[in-house]
Amino acid sequence: MEASQEQDQTGQTQEVADQAREKVGEAAEQAKETAQNVASQAQDRVRQQVDQRSTEVGERVGGTASDIRSVGEELEKQGKDGPAKLAQQAAERVDRAGSYLRESDADRILSDVEDFGRRRPWAVLAGAAIAGLAAARFLKASSRERYSSRQGNGAATRSRQSQLTSPATPAAETADTSAHSEGVPTPAGVR
């Protein structure tokens, strides 16, 4: 009889363990699906942002190309054919870049950036280094401004506080006080 009870308990334990494994597996599968959905949504948002931003930048660049073209036309009117030709060539290149940005979707832009990085890794590293230096210079300059404005505000606050808390002292009293203190300034009336 005891053997059959032990087998029943072992069977029940095995059944509970199997059910627990199933539930853990289902929970893991749900977590995996949720993570995939979140990642997919994030990728979609990034793609939308890249599409929107690249289109905006492309439009601005197109406007710049138009401005460069106008400069070239003015140079031509002035008889400066060499600079005018350079301006027209620059306008064409800028216009091509603008149309590329306007017409390309996020996948194409990201693919082209990846390809460029594979073909010219040193150019990417140099660009990253230049961007890092520019960011460091910007942060250093902005922190210096914040520090000086804090110091300026602190000095002005201390100056106002000292004016409010210390009474105005006549010159004779200040001279008398400084004679007794051997060059160490003291508040008026303290000896």
Buried (B, 14 or more C-beta within 10 A) or exposed (E): EEEEEEEEEEEEEEEEEEEEEEEEEEEEEEEEEEEEEEEEEEEEEEBEEBBEEBBEBBEEBBEBBBEBBEBBBEBBEEEBEEBBEBBBEBBBEBBEBBBBBBEBEBEEBBEEEEEEEEEEEEEBEEEEEEEEEEEEEEEEEEEEEEEEEEEEEEEEEEEEEEEEEEEEEEEEEBEEBEEEEEEEEEEEEEE
